[in-house]
Amino acid sequence: MKYCAKCGTQLFDEAVVCVKCGCPVENSSQFTPQTPTPEQNANFFTPQPPYIQETGVTKAAKIFMIIGTVVMALYTCCIGLAWCLPMTISYWNKIKRGEPITTGFKICSLLFVNTIAGILMLCDSNH
Ligand SMILES: [Zn+2]
């Protein structure tokens, strides 16, 4: 229960105006403090993609793909970039997404980008 601030009449908690004098009554009971809900905090959690095992062989192959691209670019006056760069990017993306590397791609890398990178790819049992 609450009382009218002007005339002191007892009022219901839900009352907006005083029944006796008609003056507006401050309805403090309707005030609810703003507290963060657990749902709001849940937004901070982002699901992680499934962890893909990246072995030393895969890492070495990635590095040799870059080396191969650079070497090929130097030897072919940047013409080699036309196929080395897309192949390197494609290989990196496939590793990142955990997609399997086809044998054809591995052999092409061996022949056209970097021999060592190709051999490493063929030895890489995880991809
Ligand atoms: Zn009143």
Boltz pocket constraint, residues with backbone or C-beta under 6 A from the ligand:
constraints:
  - pocket:
      binder: B
      contacts: [[A, 4], [A, 5], [A, 6], [A, 7], [A, 8], [A, 9], [A, 18], [A, 19], [A, 20], [A, 21], [A, 22], [A, 23]]
      max_distance: 6.0
